Amino acid sequence: MTTTLAQHAEAEAARSSAPVTAIAVRDLRMSFAKRGGGSALRPRVTRVAAVDGISFAVKKGEIYGILGPNGSGKSTLIRAISTLLIPDSGEVKIFGLDLQKDEAQVRRLLNRVSVDAAFYKKLSPRENLLYSAGLYGIPRAEAEAKSLEILRRLGLREKAFYEPLEEMSRGMQQKVAIARAFLASPVIVLLDEPTTGLDPKSRRDVQEFVLELRDAHDATIILTTHDMPEAERLCDRIAFIHGGRFVAEGSADELRARVGGNATLEDAFIQLTGDDLHSDDQEDT
C-alpha cells in the first residue's frame, strides 16, 4: 500500500511536470480548554488556540523544519498530523489521502519520533524493536538484522542491543526510538524534537542518519526543533511558528535575507516573531 501510493503520486507528478506534494495542511486549527479565575465550584474556562489557522505543503523527499520555542504549538501540530489529536477544523492530506476519512491508510505511510518516546523499559532494544516489527508484519530475522544495522549506524554499541532500556541513558533510548520509527521504512517521518537532551556526539549521529535516510530512501520528513544549527543543517525549508501561527517560511538563506545585513537565523526569528527562540517559561504544545 505504501509503495503503491507513493509511486502513484510520483507518476502523476511526472506526467504533469510538477513536484509531488507529500503533505498538505490547510487552515488547521486546534484549541484547548484552560481553567483560570472564577470559584472552586464555578471555575472560569477559556479556549486557548494552540494551532491557529496553519497552512503549508511539503514536497516528497523534502526535510521541512518547524522552528519555535516551547509553547508555540509545534508539538500539537505534529500530533495532529500523526492522527494522535483530532483538529477542531481544517484539512490535512497525505499523498492526497484525507487524514480523517482515510486514517487507517494514512497511518501506514508515516511514523513519529517524539522527545517523550515510550518503551517497555524492562526489555532490551532488541526485544522492543522485534515487538514493533511484529506489529508491522516484518519477519523476525529481517527485523533483527535491520534493527542492529540502524542502531550501529546511530553509534549504539552492539552489546547494548541486548541490555534493558532502563539501564541506558536518555540519548541511547532516543536512538532506539529513531530506529523503531525507521524500521518499517515509512514514506513520511515526523520528528518532534528528536535530539533534545542528547549529547553533541549523539545529536550529530542522529542528524547524519536523518540526512542519509532522506537521500537514500527519499523519505519526506517534518522536523520540529528550537536548535538553530540543526535546522540550518537539515532542513530544505523552515517555518517560524509563534503563538500557534506560521509567521515566516523559506530556506535559511531566504529567512535571513528578509532581515538583511549579516543577520543570523536566530536574528531573523527574533525580528520576525518578536520573541526569543529559547523561551522556556511554557510547557511545549
C-alpha positions, 0 to 999 in steps of 0.5 A: 500500500505504501509503495503503491501510493507513493509511486502513484503520486510520483507518476502523476507528478511526472506526467504533469511536470510538477513536484509531488506534494507529500503533505498538505495542511490547510487552515488547521486549527486546534484549541484547548480548554484552560481553567483560570479565575472564577470559584472552586465550584464555578471555575472560569474556562477559556479556549486557548488556540494552540494551532491557529489557522496553519497552512503549508505543503511539503514536497516528497523527499523534502526535510521541512523544519518547524522552528519555535520555542516551547509553547508555540504549538509545534508539538500539537501540530505534529500530533495532529498530523500523526492522527494522535489529536483530532483538529477542531477544523481544517484539512490535512492530506497525505499523498492526497489521502484525507487524514480523517476519512482515510486514517487507517491508510494514512497511518501506514505511510508515516511514523513519529519520533517524539522527545517523550518516546515510550518503551517497555523499559524492562526489555532490551532494544532488541526485544522492543524493536522485534515487538514493533516489527511484529506489529508491522508484519516484518519477519523476525530475522529481517527485523533483527538484522535491520534493527542492529544495522540502524542502531550501529549506524546511530553509534549504539554499541552492539552489546547494548542491543541486548541490555534493558532500556532502563539501564541506558541513558536518555540519548541511547533510548532516543536512538532506539526510538529513531530506529523503531520509527525507521524500521518499517521504512515509512514514506513520511517521518515526523520528528518532534524534537528528536535530539533534545537532551542528547549529547553533541556526539549523539545529536550529530549521529542522529542528524547524519542518519536523518540526512542519509535516510532522506537521500537514500530512501527519499523519505519526506520528513517534518522536523520540529526543533528550537536548535538553530544549527540543526535546522540550518543543517537539515532542513530544505525549508523552515517555518517560524511558528509563534503563538500557534501561527506560521509567521515566516517560511523559506530556506535559511538563506531566504529567512535571513535575507528578509532581515538583511545585513549579516543577520543570523537565523536566530536574528531573523526569528527574533525580528520576525516573531518578536520573541526569543527562540529559547523561551522556556517559561511554557510547557511545549504544545 
